[in-house]
């Protein structure tokens, strides 16, 4: 089928607005399926994974296709929960338009607002479908008012093309039509129809339709509107990328079938039966089965087997994918999400997908030795599939940390580890990477002397310990003169001091931002050894720290909260209650940005708390800023917990 007869769109909206039921209705009406599945029974085409069937809601984007009136429809059914927003972001890179689904009884909800914001940023046109009109409490006028207030005054119903309001909106979207309209001439039905199509593509009008996916009411009209008003791949704005040979140089590609091959990988699926499935949107040219393509990011050619199109979990093999197609390829070894694929002679590097920063973290411990062996492989596959899910190992606390967009996101990942990979884990709150430092200088001796028949052990050092600026780390200065300690033992002293720094002196956390100067000492011709001077160095360091005004310091994070003005007071108060400091405010479109610094120890529950504070309308990003002293009361608690656990260990 030629590209002019294709329509690629994504279903967006708040969770439970009926997107998956609508997808079922569209497939059934277009005769792509012979029966309608239901979310309640777990029989829908797009929600096929065990966790979606169990929870009765979408977690992953489902890929669907149908032919209707000579047009090939390629549909992405995206989840509505904020914890799976990464699926929406990646899905938008594969389509040319969207259908926003709104619950007629609930109106515009927060998930719908977030989706609209993304559409505005991406510049993709959309239709709006008010669903669940079969409900008793459905109020189309109220929902329309809500849409126009929260989204755009350009949202208008299209049930009748000769409606004065619609004719005026169409005329205003095109200079030639406006001139004719102002002269008092009547616009022809064809002019209105083609003018409306162009206005929708340019985001000057947002058609609103209504119906019920459950009863199939309004589905035929919606399908007609999708074909009439949404753009074909050839009608979308040109796609821009970078020239890999000259990274600062922009390069536009021609969207047509007889052009060089260009595609973008927007998603990776780890299928338990097939292995890895790579999903790509073809912008131009063709990709034949059993050939190869050039991966611009990896600078390699990769051979491919079969090209597939997906209907939920079903894979249908095709001879080729062409301009405008969304296809899948199995078992690629080098190609992953955000990779650009091209004809080697005409390379373009598309912008990578920017996924949301993880907002919540948990420490993860395997339940058994067997789980320990399998955990890294399972986590690597989950990360490849979902780039908003991150895994790190904290070098200081030695904990394995998983991070995601919310509690639900992390619990889904833990379930997948258990069901897909047979790995069971326990989640906990991550430990804070506290550090120890000092507030004043001191000089001490560290002397290690052991005599027990035969050769003894002897090491004697004098060190001065001084505080350094925050972030300077650790410095070791050798000021030994006149052979008080032989040169070959000085590295041993440094090693002992470094080892003691890593172990801490007051609460078991690394000691940082100090200068240790070795300035004197003594040795024994026979009994001195590397080990003796290492022990002496460690003893001296621990003694010095306790005399030099030791303090705990904690990581302080830069936090940026994006919200609407009505929640500013609540957010500021909450940040203050977390020992945070408001550093400034900014405005971005209709949103307010609160900039603050907050101790990491106070941020572990923030993702859920912010959601509660703002009714899900707030989001935040966080990055490390600096280390700062811990208040005395909190430091005392941390130190006493450490000492109690140490006593327990010694008692065992």
TORNUDO-22225 format. One line per 8 residues: their letters; for each residue x, y, z of C-alpha. Coordinates in nm, 3 decimals. Example, Ala and Ser with C-alpha at 12.3 -4.5 7.8 and 13.67 -1.06 7.14 Angstrom:
<recs>
AS	1.230:-0.450:0.780 | 1.367:-0.106:0.714
</recs>
This chain:
<recs>
XXXXXXXX	0.000:0.000:0.000 | 0.136:0.343:-0.087 | 0.227:0.590:0.189 | -0.058:0.830:0.100 | -0.304:0.560:0.211 | -0.150:0.511:0.556 | -0.251:0.669:0.886 | -0.032:0.619:1.194
XXXXXXXX	-0.170:0.742:1.525 | -0.139:0.689:1.900 | -0.429:0.663:2.148 | -0.360:0.893:2.443 | -0.548:0.978:2.760 | -0.579:0.927:3.133 | -0.580:0.573:3.275 | -0.925:0.408:3.255
XXXXXXXX	-1.053:0.653:2.990 | -1.122:0.355:2.762 | -0.830:0.364:2.514 | -0.786:-0.014:2.499 | -1.162:-0.072:2.461 | -1.162:0.188:2.183 | -0.872:0.007:2.013 | -1.079:-0.316:2.027
XXXXXXXX	-1.374:-0.133:1.874 | -1.164:0.015:1.591 | -1.015:-0.329:1.506 | -1.354:-0.501:1.518 | -1.529:-0.231:1.311 | -1.250:-0.244:1.049 | -1.287:-0.628:1.044 | -0.928:-0.680:1.163
XXXXXXXX	-1.073:-0.904:1.437 | -1.383:-1.124:1.442 | -1.478:-1.055:1.804 | -1.429:-0.775:2.055 | -1.214:-0.859:2.354 | -1.266:-0.692:2.692 | -1.026:-0.554:2.953 | -1.230:-0.725:3.229
XXXXXXXX	-1.182:-1.071:3.073 | -0.819:-1.008:2.975 | -0.897:-1.083:2.609 | -0.796:-0.756:2.436 | -0.541:-0.761:2.154 | -0.313:-0.489:2.293 | -0.312:-0.580:2.666 | -0.169:-0.929:2.638
XXXXXXXX	0.109:-0.953:2.899 | 0.041:-1.134:3.228 | 0.073:-0.814:3.435 | -0.170:-0.619:3.212 | -0.428:-0.901:3.225 | -0.384:-0.928:3.604 | -0.413:-0.552:3.668 | -0.676:-0.488:3.398
XXXXXXXX	-0.487:-0.186:3.262 | -0.222:-0.106:2.999 | 0.142:-0.108:3.106 | 0.312:-0.134:2.766 | 0.228:0.028:2.433 | 0.039:-0.217:2.213 | 0.094:-0.211:1.833 | -0.213:-0.278:1.616
XXXXXXXX	-0.311:-0.250:1.251 | -0.624:-0.262:1.036 | -0.737:-0.179:0.681 | -1.046:0.039:0.650 | -1.188:0.178:0.327 | -0.859:0.130:0.142 | -0.653:0.296:0.419 | -0.394:0.115:0.632
XXXXXXXX	-0.431:0.215:0.997 | -0.135:0.164:1.231 | -0.237:0.221:1.592 | -0.037:0.247:1.915 | -0.245:0.192:2.229 | -0.045:0.376:2.500 | -0.084:0.335:2.878 | -0.235:0.621:3.078
XXXXXXXX	-0.063:0.582:3.416 | 0.214:0.835:3.491 | 0.446:0.548:3.594 | 0.451:0.430:3.229 | 0.481:0.771:3.064 | 0.800:0.659:2.889 | 0.579:0.439:2.666 | 0.388:0.749:2.554
XXXXXXXX	0.710:0.943:2.484 | 0.860:0.662:2.272 | 0.528:0.590:2.094 | 0.500:0.953:1.979 | 0.825:0.909:1.781 | 0.659:0.639:1.567 | 0.338:0.816:1.467 | 0.217:1.118:1.267
XXXXXXXX	-0.085:1.206:1.483 | -0.287:1.123:1.795 | -0.640:1.051:1.910 | -0.695:1.185:2.263 | -0.954:0.982:2.454 | -1.153:1.156:2.730 | -1.398:0.997:2.973 | -1.734:1.176:2.927
XXXXXXXX	-1.814:1.155:3.299 | -1.467:1.249:3.434 | -1.367:1.522:3.185 | -1.004:1.626:3.131 | -0.788:1.439:3.385 | -0.421:1.476:3.471 | -0.298:1.197:3.237 | -0.480:1.368:2.950
XXXXXXXX	-0.319:1.703:3.038 | 0.028:1.541:3.037 | -0.041:1.383:2.697 | -0.161:1.716:2.557 | 0.157:1.887:2.681 | 0.367:1.630:2.492 | 0.162:1.680:2.175 | 0.217:2.055:2.194
XXXXXXXX	0.593:2.000:2.225 | 0.603:1.748:1.938 | 0.372:1.952:1.710 | 0.165:1.646:1.613 | -0.200:1.703:1.511 | -0.482:1.529:1.693 | -0.849:1.441:1.710 | -1.034:1.433:2.043
XXXXXXXX	-1.277:1.149:2.115 | -1.515:1.189:2.410 | -1.574:0.829:2.516 | -1.829:0.658:2.747 | -2.123:0.867:2.621 | -2.345:0.569:2.716 | -2.308:0.658:3.085 | -2.587:0.832:3.270
XXXXXXXX	-2.360:1.104:3.408 | -2.202:1.185:3.067 | -2.215:1.559:3.000 | -2.073:1.652:2.659 | -2.120:2.028:2.702 | -1.932:2.027:3.031 | -1.649:1.817:2.881 | -1.627:2.047:2.575
XXXXXXXX	-1.599:2.349:2.804 | -1.326:2.166:3.000 | -1.135:2.083:2.677 | -1.151:2.443:2.553 | -1.040:2.579:2.890 | -0.754:2.335:2.952 | -0.640:2.260:2.597 | -0.744:2.502:2.324
XXXXXXXX	-1.033:2.722:2.213 | -0.971:2.570:1.867 | -1.132:2.242:1.981 | -1.462:2.211:1.791 | -1.721:1.943:1.716 | -1.733:1.823:1.352 | -2.065:1.640:1.346 | -2.198:1.891:1.091
XXXXXXXX	-1.966:2.055:0.834 | -2.202:2.347:0.759 | -2.217:2.459:1.123 | -2.137:2.837:1.127 | -1.887:2.802:1.411 | -1.690:2.535:1.219 | -1.706:2.721:0.884 | -1.566:3.034:1.052
XXXXXXXX	-1.284:2.836:1.219 | -1.192:2.675:0.882 | -1.196:3.015:0.705 | -0.970:3.167:0.972 | -0.713:2.890:0.923 | -0.646:2.974:0.555 | -0.586:3.321:0.404 | -0.757:3.244:0.070
XXXXXXXX	-1.066:3.096:0.238 | -1.078:3.386:0.483 | -1.074:3.639:0.198 | -1.364:3.461:0.027 | -1.554:3.427:0.357 | -1.512:3.797:0.447 | -1.638:3.896:0.101 | -1.963:3.722:0.192
XXXXXXXX	-1.921:3.429:-0.051 | -2.030:3.085:0.072 | -1.757:2.820:0.111 | -1.831:2.498:-0.083 | -1.855:2.165:0.108 | -1.529:2.059:-0.064 | -1.352:2.379:0.044 | -1.470:2.329:0.402
XXXXXXXX	-1.360:1.963:0.402 | -1.014:2.020:0.249 | -0.969:2.341:0.453 | -1.055:2.151:0.770 | -0.805:1.874:0.684 | -0.525:2.129:0.636 | -0.626:2.313:0.956 | -0.609:1.988:1.156
XXXXXXXX	-0.267:1.896:1.013 | -0.136:2.245:1.101 | -0.288:2.220:1.454 | -0.517:2.517:1.386 | -0.831:2.312:1.463 | -0.880:2.011:1.693 | -1.191:1.815:1.584 | -1.399:1.673:1.870
XXXXXXXX	-1.607:1.358:1.819 | -1.804:1.158:2.073 | -1.940:0.809:2.123 | -1.893:0.492:2.320 | -1.627:0.229:2.256 | -1.832:-0.015:2.464 | -2.143:0.008:2.242 | -1.956:0.098:1.917
XXXXXXXX	-2.148:0.427:1.897 | -1.954:0.691:1.700 | -1.681:0.445:1.591 | -1.767:0.462:1.220 | -1.755:0.845:1.235 | -1.424:0.835:1.422 | -1.268:0.604:1.160 | -1.388:0.834:0.881
XXXXXXXX	-1.245:1.136:1.065 | -0.908:0.960:1.112 | -0.887:0.893:0.737 | -1.014:1.238:0.637 | -0.837:1.468:0.882 | -0.521:1.301:1.012 | -0.209:1.329:0.792 | -0.059:1.050:0.585
XXXXXXXX	0.317:0.999:0.637 | 0.373:1.212:0.325 | 0.182:1.508:0.474 | 0.376:1.538:0.798 | 0.635:1.813:0.849 | 0.985:1.721:0.722 | 1.194:1.525:0.971 | 1.522:1.676:1.074
XXXXXXXX	1.834:1.502:1.194 | 2.207:1.566:1.216 | 2.473:1.493:0.959 | 2.703:1.237:1.134 | 3.000:1.360:0.927 | 2.939:1.719:1.052 | 2.750:1.688:1.382 | 2.656:2.060:1.398
XXXXXXXX	2.499:2.046:1.050 | 2.125:1.976:1.031 | 1.990:1.747:0.761 | 1.630:1.703:0.645 | 1.511:1.378:0.493 | 1.262:1.342:0.210 | 0.960:1.144:0.322 | 0.881:0.925:0.024
XXXXXXXX	0.904:0.567:-0.091 | 1.160:0.609:-0.370 | 1.411:0.783:-0.138 | 1.706:0.634:0.057 | 1.611:0.418:0.359 | 1.578:0.604:0.692 | 1.423:0.465:1.011 | 1.428:0.515:1.387
XXXXXXXX	1.414:0.255:1.667 | 1.152:0.373:1.916 | 1.111:0.064:2.135 | 1.264:-0.270:2.230 | 1.056:-0.564:2.355 | 1.199:-0.863:2.538 | 0.965:-1.138:2.420 | 0.985:-1.457:2.634
XXXXXXXX	0.946:-1.678:2.322 | 1.108:-1.487:2.036 | 1.376:-1.304:2.236 | 1.441:-0.940:2.159 | 1.204:-0.759:1.922 | 1.319:-0.422:1.786 | 1.042:-0.183:1.679 | 1.115:0.083:1.420
XXXXXXXX	0.935:0.351:1.226 | 1.036:0.375:0.860 | 1.039:0.738:0.748 | 1.153:0.686:0.389 | 1.260:0.414:0.149 | 1.215:0.039:0.197 | 1.349:-0.239:0.421 | 1.336:-0.590:0.271
XXXXXXXX	1.339:-0.911:0.475 | 1.669:-1.106:0.476 | 1.883:-0.803:0.392 | 2.075:-0.558:0.613 | 2.078:-0.194:0.723 | 2.335:0.056:0.845 | 2.316:0.156:1.213 | 2.437:0.519:1.217
XXXXXXXX	2.487:0.529:1.598 | 2.699:0.212:1.611 | 2.865:0.272:1.269 | 2.801:-0.089:1.164 | 2.592:-0.287:0.917 | 2.354:-0.534:1.078 | 2.193:-0.824:0.899 | 1.822:-0.883:0.948
XXXXXXXX	1.597:-1.183:0.902 | 1.224:-1.147:0.874 | 1.037:-0.813:0.887 | 0.714:-0.833:1.090 | 0.409:-0.619:1.156 | 0.250:-0.666:1.500 | -0.109:-0.722:1.607 | -0.060:-0.719:1.984
XXXXXXXX	0.151:-1.028:2.056 | 0.090:-1.179:1.710 | 0.370:-1.131:1.457 | 0.284:-1.137:1.088 | 0.579:-1.170:0.851 | 0.592:-0.936:0.549 | 0.828:-0.917:0.252 | 0.923:-0.558:0.328
XXXXXXXX	0.842:-0.248:0.526 | 0.821:0.085:0.345 | 0.774:0.459:0.400 | 0.530:0.516:0.686 | 0.536:0.160:0.823 | 0.588:0.060:1.187 | 0.764:-0.279:1.182 | 0.942:-0.524:1.412
XXXXXXXX	1.264:-0.723:1.363 | 1.370:-1.012:1.586 | 1.708:-1.100:1.739 | 1.915:-0.794:1.647 | 2.242:-0.795:1.840 | 2.368:-0.436:1.807 | 2.055:-0.224:1.757 | 1.859:-0.073:2.045
XXXXXXXX	1.608:0.203:2.132 | 1.696:0.550:1.993 | 1.927:0.413:1.720 | 1.907:0.574:1.375 | 1.908:0.341:1.073 | 1.997:0.462:0.724 | 2.123:0.392:0.379 | 2.502:0.392:0.431
XXXXXXXX	2.546:0.647:0.150 | 2.292:0.890:0.297 | 2.332:0.883:0.676 | 2.116:1.083:0.919 | 2.139:1.080:1.298 | 1.797:1.145:1.453 | 1.764:1.300:1.799 | 1.754:1.029:2.069
XXXXXXXX	1.440:0.989:2.280 | 1.465:1.185:2.604 | 1.306:0.966:2.867 | 1.181:1.095:3.204 | 1.436:1.084:3.488 | 1.356:0.811:3.745 | 1.181:0.963:4.045 | 1.191:0.682:4.300
XXXXXXXX	1.456:0.428:4.404 | 1.474:0.109:4.607 | 1.756:-0.118:4.714 | 1.717:-0.471:4.579 | 1.848:-0.795:4.731 | 1.816:-1.140:4.576 | 1.635:-1.389:4.803 | 1.868:-1.681:4.732
XXXXXXXX	2.209:-1.771:4.587 | 2.036:-1.891:4.267 | 1.857:-1.555:4.234 | 2.190:-1.376:4.285 | 2.335:-1.552:3.979 | 2.037:-1.462:3.755 | 1.961:-1.109:3.875 | 2.204:-0.911:3.657
XXXXXXXX	2.083:-1.074:3.332 | 1.717:-1.014:3.424 | 1.778:-0.650:3.514 | 1.980:-0.587:3.195 | 1.689:-0.715:2.982 | 1.435:-0.502:3.172 | 1.654:-0.191:3.127 | 1.690:-0.253:2.751
XXXXXXXX	1.312:-0.279:2.724 | 1.232:0.024:2.942 | 1.492:0.305:2.936 | 1.310:0.489:3.218 | 1.403:0.197:3.448 | 1.761:0.226:3.578 | 1.992:-0.005:3.771 | 2.304:0.117:3.954
XXXXXXXX	2.538:-0.015:4.218 | 2.624:0.229:4.497 | 3.002:0.190:4.531 | 2.995:0.322:4.888 | 2.699:0.131:5.036 | 2.756:-0.172:4.805 | 2.378:-0.182:4.740 | 2.212:-0.265:4.410
XXXXXXXX	1.965:0.019:4.342 | 1.669:0.008:4.102 | 1.502:0.336:4.002 | 1.177:0.410:3.818 | 0.895:0.660:3.771 | 0.687:0.551:4.073 | 0.598:0.273:4.319 | 0.379:0.099:4.060
XXXXXXXX	0.664:0.105:3.805 | 0.905:-0.065:4.050 | 0.651:-0.324:4.166 | 0.577:-0.417:3.802 | 0.951:-0.468:3.741 | 0.983:-0.688:4.051 | 0.684:-0.894:3.929 | 0.843:-0.930:3.585
XXXXXXXX	1.169:-1.051:3.739 | 0.975:-1.320:3.924 | 0.736:-1.429:3.645 | 0.958:-1.386:3.338 | 1.303:-1.463:3.473 | 1.225:-1.667:3.786 | 1.421:-1.426:4.008 | 1.285:-1.328:4.349
XXXXXXXX	1.406:-1.013:4.525 | 1.342:-0.808:4.838 | 1.307:-0.430:4.815 | 1.428:-0.182:5.075 | 1.492:0.190:5.120 | 1.839:0.275:4.984 | 2.101:0.377:5.237 | 2.211:0.739:5.223
XXXXXXXX	2.574:0.784:5.115 | 2.682:0.985:5.419 | 3.047:1.077:5.454 | 3.264:1.183:5.749 | 3.495:1.483:5.766 | 3.661:1.712:6.024 | 3.629:2.075:6.132 | 3.977:2.147:6.278
XXXXXXXX	4.344:2.044:6.255 | 4.528:1.811:6.492 | 4.861:1.626:6.528 | 4.875:1.270:6.660 | 5.102:0.969:6.695 | 5.014:0.620:6.580 | 5.244:0.354:6.722 | 5.213:-0.019:6.663
XXXXXXXX	5.444:-0.248:6.863 | 5.403:-0.624:6.906 | 5.659:-0.865:7.055 | 5.588:-1.237:7.073 | 5.899:-1.451:7.062 | 6.109:-1.424:6.749 | 6.058:-1.131:6.515 | 5.816:-0.857:6.636
XXXXXXXX	5.619:-0.583:6.462 | 5.707:-0.213:6.490 | 5.572:0.097:6.315 | 5.561:0.451:6.451 | 5.416:0.756:6.269 | 5.329:1.119:6.346 | 5.066:1.280:6.125 | 4.893:1.615:6.100
XXXXXXXX	4.531:1.611:5.978 | 4.371:1.928:5.836 | 4.023:1.997:5.690 | 4.000:2.072:5.317 | 3.734:2.251:5.113 | 3.416:2.049:5.038 | 3.466:1.824:4.740 | 3.849:1.819:4.754
XXXXXXXX	3.859:1.453:4.860 | 4.179:1.323:5.019 | 4.539:1.440:5.005 | 4.846:1.263:5.145 | 5.164:1.469:5.193 | 5.502:1.315:5.268 | 5.723:1.546:5.479 | 5.966:1.291:5.621
XXXXXXXX	6.322:1.420:5.636 | 6.643:1.262:5.755 | 6.523:0.902:5.725 | 6.295:0.901:6.033 | 6.094:0.643:5.835 | 6.265:0.457:5.546 | 6.131:0.554:5.198 | 6.002:0.201:5.129
XXXXXXXX	5.758:0.222:5.425 | 5.598:0.556:5.331 | 5.358:0.400:5.073 | 5.258:0.155:5.351 | 5.164:0.445:5.581 | 4.957:0.601:5.299 | 4.786:0.268:5.234 | 4.697:0.231:5.604
XXXXXXXX	4.564:0.586:5.620 | 4.358:0.538:5.298 | 4.213:0.210:5.425 | 4.110:0.376:5.754 | 3.952:0.664:5.556 | 3.738:0.417:5.362 | 3.616:0.250:5.684 | 3.532:0.573:5.871
XXXXXXXX	3.589:0.662:6.234 | 3.256:0.764:6.388 | 2.976:0.604:6.183 | 3.140:0.370:5.932 | 3.122:0.613:5.637 | 3.418:0.720:5.416 | 3.627:1.010:5.548 | 3.672:1.288:5.290
XXXXXXXX	3.801:1.642:5.242 | 4.110:1.603:5.457 | 4.483:1.649:5.412 | 4.706:1.402:5.597 | 5.069:1.508:5.637 | 5.321:1.246:5.749 | 5.596:1.449:5.920 | 5.778:1.221:6.167
XXXXXXXX	5.809:0.871:6.305 | 6.056:0.596:6.394 | 6.137:0.241:6.288 | 6.315:-0.073:6.404 | 6.590:-0.231:6.193 | 6.448:-0.582:6.236 | 6.083:-0.555:6.348 | 5.953:-0.284:6.110
XXXXXXXX	5.747:-0.408:5.815 | 5.495:-0.293:5.555 | 5.211:-0.434:5.766 | 5.330:-0.263:6.086 | 5.341:0.080:5.917 | 5.001:0.020:5.754 | 4.851:-0.055:6.096 | 5.028:0.246:6.254
XXXXXXXX	4.895:0.476:5.976 | 4.540:0.351:6.029 | 4.563:0.388:6.407 | 4.692:0.746:6.373 | 4.416:0.844:6.130 | 4.131:0.708:6.347 | 4.276:0.881:6.656 | 4.320:1.211:6.466
XXXXXXXX	3.964:1.215:6.331 | 3.816:1.177:6.681 | 4.028:1.474:6.799 | 3.962:1.698:6.497 | 3.592:1.776:6.547 | 3.441:1.498:6.334 | 3.111:1.567:6.154 | 2.880:1.376:5.921
XXXXXXXX	2.803:1.528:5.582 | 2.515:1.428:5.353 | 2.436:1.453:4.980 | 2.228:1.759:4.891 | 2.027:1.741:4.569 | 1.920:2.003:4.316 | 1.544:1.957:4.283 | 1.323:2.117:4.014
XXXXXXXX	0.948:2.081:4.060 | 0.713:2.160:3.769 | 0.358:2.239:3.875 | 0.067:2.478:3.828 | 0.041:2.797:4.033 | -0.236:2.668:4.261 | 0.003:2.419:4.426 | 0.300:2.653:4.482
XXXXXXXX	0.222:2.717:4.850 | 0.181:2.348:4.933 | 0.501:2.255:4.747 | 0.710:2.530:4.911 | 0.584:2.430:5.257 | 0.659:2.063:5.189 | 1.014:2.141:5.068 | 1.079:2.343:5.385
XXXXXXXX	0.954:2.052:5.598 | 1.217:1.833:5.428 | 1.502:2.064:5.539 | 1.507:2.202:5.185 | 1.582:2.555:5.065 | 1.390:2.728:4.784 | 1.652:2.876:4.549 | 1.420:3.043:4.298
XXXXXXXX	1.114:3.020:4.074 | 1.071:3.018:3.695 | 0.777:3.012:3.453 | 0.751:2.768:3.161 | 0.434:2.810:2.955 | 0.143:2.758:3.195 | 0.365:2.587:3.451 | 0.568:2.714:3.746
XXXXXXXX	0.913:2.572:3.817 | 1.029:2.564:4.180 | 1.408:2.530:4.216 | 1.535:2.402:4.551 | 1.813:2.213:4.726 | 1.702:1.925:4.949 | 1.895:1.654:5.143 | 1.873:1.317:4.963
XXXXXXXX	1.767:1.151:5.291 | 1.440:1.347:5.273 | 1.360:1.260:4.908 | 1.294:0.885:4.905 | 0.914:0.922:4.932 | 0.891:1.246:4.734 | 0.755:1.098:4.408 | 0.443:0.965:4.585
XXXXXXXX	0.408:1.266:4.817 | 0.425:1.512:4.525 | 0.161:1.313:4.339 | -0.069:1.336:4.644 | 0.001:1.708:4.696 | -0.080:1.801:4.336 | -0.339:1.542:4.237 | -0.080:1.398:3.999
XXXXXXXX	-0.023:1.735:3.827 | 0.330:1.789:3.957 | 0.656:1.633:3.837 | 1.017:1.677:3.940 | 1.377:1.608:3.844 | 1.668:1.566:4.080 | 2.046:1.574:4.043 | 2.338:1.576:4.285
XXXXXXXX	2.456:1.920:4.400 | 2.704:1.898:4.689 | 2.772:1.761:5.038 | 2.672:1.955:5.349 | 2.686:1.902:5.728 | 2.414:1.687:5.887 | 2.219:1.856:6.172 | 2.342:1.737:6.514
XXXXXXXX	2.018:1.555:6.608 | 2.010:1.350:6.287 | 2.387:1.283:6.302 | 2.352:1.151:6.660 | 2.082:0.905:6.548 | 2.294:0.782:6.252 | 2.603:0.739:6.475 | 2.415:0.557:6.752
XXXXXXXX	2.255:0.320:6.495 | 2.602:0.241:6.358 | 2.746:0.180:6.705 | 2.453:-0.045:6.799 | 2.495:-0.255:6.482 | 2.872:-0.277:6.548 | 2.814:-0.406:6.902 | 2.569:-0.661:6.763
XXXX	2.829:-0.783:6.510 | 3.097:-0.807:6.780 | 2.856:-0.999:7.005 | 2.785:-1.265:6.739
</recs>
